[in-house]
Amino acid sequence: MDVVIRKYNQADRDDVVRCLEGLFDYLTPLDPLKRMRRLPPWGKLYTTSLLHKIKKHTGIIFVAEINTEIVGVIARIILKQTKLDLLEVKPTKSGRILELFVDENFRGKRIGKRLMNTMEDYFRNAGCDFARIEVFEPNTSAHRFYEALDYDDRAVDLVKSLS
C-alpha cells in the first residue's frame, strides 16, 4: 500500500467534504451530552468555512492518497499573536492543526502519523515553535494518539448542562 501525502487542490474538494463528514460522524456518537448533530448541508458549508480560514491565516491542507483515493486529510493555520496576547504570554509562533481524519478502513496503518509529521515539518519550516491541536474529550483514542506523538494537555474546556 503506497500512501502519497500531498497538498490539497481544488479537485479534492468533494473528497475533503467526505472526510470531514466522516470525522463528524465518528465524533457524534461519542458525545455524552448528545448535543452534536450533522445536518445535510454541514459538510459543504464547513469545508467552505475551513478553506476561508486556511486562506486568511496562512494555512494549508494536506491529503493522504492511496491509488488516487483520498483516505485522509489534515488542515492547519499559523496563529498570529495580538498585542493583548503579547501582554499575557511570551512571543511565539504557533501552528494550529484544525482537522485530522483518516478513513476508518485505513486506520492503524500510520497514515495519521505521516500526516502529523508532514504538518509538523511544515510548521518548523514556517518558523513555528509550537504545534497545537484540540481534541474532543470523549475521543480517547485520538487523545492517546497525540500523546504518543509527544503532545501534552495544555487547556481544558469544561461544560455543564443547565437543563
BELLIN-V733433 format. One record per residue. RES is the residue in one small letter. PSI is psi in radians with two decimals (NA if undefined). Layout:
res:RES psi:PSI
res:RES psi:PSI
//
This chain:
res:m psi:1.95
res:d psi:1.99
res:v psi:2.24
res:v psi:2.21
res:i psi:2.15
res:r psi:2.90
res:k psi:2.54
res:y psi:2.52
res:n psi:2.88
res:q psi:-0.55
res:a psi:-0.28
res:d psi:-0.09
res:r psi:-0.88
res:d psi:-0.65
res:d psi:-0.64
res:v psi:-0.71
res:v psi:-0.82
res:r psi:-0.75
res:c psi:-0.79
res:l psi:-0.64
res:e psi:-0.67
res:g psi:-0.70
res:l psi:-0.85
res:f psi:-0.71
res:d psi:-0.52
res:y psi:-0.71
res:l psi:-0.58
res:t psi:-0.87
res:p psi:-0.23
res:l psi:-0.29
res:d psi:1.90
res:p psi:-0.40
res:l psi:-0.11
res:k psi:0.70
res:r psi:-0.42
res:m psi:2.50
res:r psi:2.69
res:r psi:1.84
res:l psi:2.74
res:p psi:-0.71
res:p psi:-0.06
res:w psi:-0.88
res:g psi:-0.87
res:k psi:-0.73
res:l psi:-0.74
res:y psi:-0.72
res:t psi:-0.72
res:t psi:-0.78
res:s psi:-0.76
res:l psi:-0.78
res:l psi:-0.64
res:h psi:-0.79
res:k psi:-0.71
res:i psi:-0.80
res:k psi:-0.71
res:k psi:-0.55
res:h psi:0.71
res:t psi:0.93
res:g psi:3.09
res:i psi:2.69
res:i psi:2.37
res:f psi:2.58
res:v psi:2.66
res:a psi:2.27
res:e psi:2.37
res:i psi:2.09
res:n psi:0.84
res:t psi:0.07
res:e psi:2.20
res:i psi:2.12
res:v psi:-0.03
res:g psi:2.79
res:v psi:2.56
res:i psi:2.41
res:a psi:2.50
res:r psi:2.78
res:i psi:2.88
res:i psi:2.20
res:l psi:2.44
res:k psi:2.32
res:q psi:2.43
res:t psi:3.00
res:k psi:-0.67
res:l psi:-0.75
res:d psi:-0.74
res:l psi:-0.29
res:l psi:-0.29
res:e psi:-0.55
res:v psi:2.78
res:k psi:2.64
res:p psi:2.33
res:t psi:2.83
res:k psi:1.91
res:s psi:2.45
res:g psi:2.45
res:r psi:2.10
res:i psi:2.08
res:l psi:-0.65
res:e psi:2.49
res:l psi:2.24
res:f psi:2.40
res:v psi:2.29
res:d psi:2.40
res:e psi:-0.49
res:n psi:-0.17
res:f psi:0.16
res:r psi:2.70
res:g psi:0.16
res:k psi:0.32
res:r psi:0.27
res:i psi:-0.75
res:g psi:-0.74
res:k psi:-0.71
res:r psi:-0.71
res:l psi:-0.77
res:m psi:-0.78
res:n psi:-0.71
res:t psi:-0.78
res:m psi:-0.72
res:e psi:-0.71
res:d psi:-0.71
res:y psi:-0.72
res:f psi:-0.85
res:r psi:-0.80
res:n psi:-0.41
res:a psi:0.03
res:g psi:0.26
res:c psi:2.52
res:d psi:-0.11
res:f psi:2.60
res:a psi:2.41
res:r psi:2.58
res:i psi:2.45
res:e psi:2.49
res:v psi:2.39
res:f psi:2.14
res:e psi:-0.75
res:p psi:-0.20
res:n psi:1.22
res:t psi:-0.53
res:s psi:-0.68
res:a psi:-0.71
res:h psi:-0.80
res:r psi:-0.68
res:f psi:-0.83
res:y psi:-0.66
res:e psi:-0.68
res:a psi:-0.38
res:l psi:0.25
res:d psi:0.43
res:y psi:2.48
res:d psi:2.61
res:d psi:2.38
res:r psi:-0.77
res:a psi:2.60
res:v psi:2.28
res:d psi:1.98
res:l psi:2.64
res:v psi:2.57
res:k psi:2.25
res:s psi:2.32
res:l psi:0.20
res:s psi:NA
//
